[in-house]
Amino acid sequence: SRSSSLRLYARTVRTGITQSEFKKRGGKFVYDDDAKGRILIQEFAGEVFAINNACPHMGLPLEGKTPLLSATCTDRGGVACPVHGSEFDLKTGEPIGEWCPKLPTL
């Protein structure tokens, strides 16, 4: 079964990061917003997206502290959770493909 979609927000915020610093970070930046919590700002295919930094499945961060625990963008225009592999459309937040394809079998 599928869980809820990622929450998307549309507003302008001052992050304090310059465009060149954003590029040096690989086009990814996690911003701590007082009202919305941790927001992942992600560049993909020439566009910049801002999404909740928590996977809807278990609330784990999409962008963690190490490359191993960092979300990846897919060729379908989505962002994939580094833990479970669930993918979400960067424009709509809707799930794409199989739900939790990397979920371990016990």
LINVEN-V93847 format. One record per residue. N is the residue number from 1. RES is the residue in one letter. PSI is psi as a letter, one per 20 degrees, with the letter a starting at -180 (NA if undefined). D_FIRST is the distance of its C-alpha to the first C-alpha in Angstrom with 1 decimal. Layout:
n:N res:RES psi:PSI d_first:D_FIRST
n:N res:RES psi:PSI d_first:D_FIRST
//
This chain:
n:1 res:S psi:q d_first:0.0
n:2 res:R psi:q d_first:3.8
n:3 res:S psi:a d_first:6.7
n:4 res:S psi:r d_first:10.1
n:5 res:S psi:r d_first:12.4
n:6 res:L psi:q d_first:15.5
n:7 res:R psi:p d_first:18.4
n:8 res:L psi:q d_first:21.4
n:9 res:Y psi:q d_first:24.9
n:10 res:A psi:o d_first:28.0
n:11 res:R psi:r d_first:31.3
n:12 res:T psi:p d_first:34.0
n:13 res:V psi:q d_first:34.6
n:14 res:R psi:o d_first:37.4
n:15 res:T psi:i d_first:35.9
n:16 res:G psi:j d_first:39.3
n:17 res:I psi:p d_first:38.4
n:18 res:T psi:r d_first:40.5
n:19 res:Q psi:h d_first:39.4
n:20 res:S psi:h d_first:41.1
n:21 res:E psi:h d_first:39.5
n:22 res:F psi:g d_first:36.1
n:23 res:K psi:g d_first:36.9
n:24 res:K psi:h d_first:38.2
n:25 res:R psi:j d_first:34.9
n:26 res:G psi:j d_first:33.3
n:27 res:G psi:k d_first:32.0
n:28 res:K psi:q d_first:29.7
n:29 res:F psi:p d_first:30.5
n:30 res:V psi:p d_first:28.8
n:31 res:Y psi:p d_first:30.5
n:32 res:D psi:o d_first:30.7
n:33 res:D psi:p d_first:30.7
n:34 res:D psi:h d_first:32.2
n:35 res:A psi:h d_first:30.1
n:36 res:K psi:i d_first:26.7
n:37 res:G psi:b d_first:26.7
n:38 res:R psi:p d_first:26.2
n:39 res:I psi:p d_first:25.7
n:40 res:L psi:o d_first:25.3
n:41 res:I psi:o d_first:27.8
n:42 res:Q psi:p d_first:27.2
n:43 res:E psi:p d_first:29.4
n:44 res:F psi:p d_first:28.0
n:45 res:A psi:l d_first:29.9
n:46 res:G psi:j d_first:32.7
n:47 res:E psi:q d_first:30.6
n:48 res:V psi:p d_first:29.8
n:49 res:F psi:q d_first:26.5
n:50 res:A psi:o d_first:25.8
n:51 res:I psi:r d_first:22.3
n:52 res:N psi:p d_first:21.2
n:53 res:N psi:j d_first:21.7
n:54 res:A psi:p d_first:18.7
n:55 res:C psi:p d_first:15.2
n:56 res:P psi:i d_first:12.7
n:57 res:H psi:g d_first:10.8
n:58 res:M psi:j d_first:14.0
n:59 res:G psi:j d_first:16.7
n:60 res:L psi:q d_first:18.4
n:61 res:P psi:p d_first:20.9
n:62 res:L psi:h d_first:20.3
n:63 res:E psi:o d_first:24.1
n:64 res:G psi:a d_first:25.5
n:65 res:K psi:i d_first:29.2
n:66 res:T psi:q d_first:29.4
n:67 res:P psi:h d_first:28.5
n:68 res:L psi:h d_first:26.3
n:69 res:L psi:l d_first:24.0
n:70 res:S psi:p d_first:24.2
n:71 res:A psi:q d_first:21.8
n:72 res:T psi:q d_first:22.7
n:73 res:C psi:q d_first:22.9
n:74 res:T psi:r d_first:21.8
n:75 res:D psi:i d_first:23.7
n:76 res:R psi:j d_first:21.1
n:77 res:G psi:k d_first:22.0
n:78 res:G psi:r d_first:19.2
n:79 res:V psi:p d_first:19.2
n:80 res:A psi:p d_first:17.3
n:81 res:C psi:p d_first:16.7
n:82 res:P psi:i d_first:19.3
n:83 res:V psi:g d_first:17.6
n:84 res:H psi:i d_first:14.0
n:85 res:G psi:j d_first:14.7
n:86 res:S psi:p d_first:12.0
n:87 res:E psi:q d_first:14.1
n:88 res:F psi:p d_first:14.9
n:89 res:D psi:p d_first:17.6
n:90 res:L psi:h d_first:20.7
n:91 res:K psi:h d_first:22.0
n:92 res:T psi:h d_first:19.1
n:93 res:G psi:i d_first:16.6
n:94 res:E psi:q d_first:13.7
n:95 res:P psi:q d_first:11.2
n:96 res:I psi:p d_first:12.9
n:97 res:G psi:b d_first:11.9
n:98 res:E psi:p d_first:9.6
n:99 res:W psi:p d_first:7.3
n:100 res:C psi:l d_first:9.7
n:101 res:P psi:h d_first:12.1
n:102 res:K psi:j d_first:14.7
n:103 res:L psi:p d_first:13.1
n:104 res:P psi:q d_first:16.0
n:105 res:T psi:p d_first:16.2
n:106 res:L psi:NA d_first:18.2
//
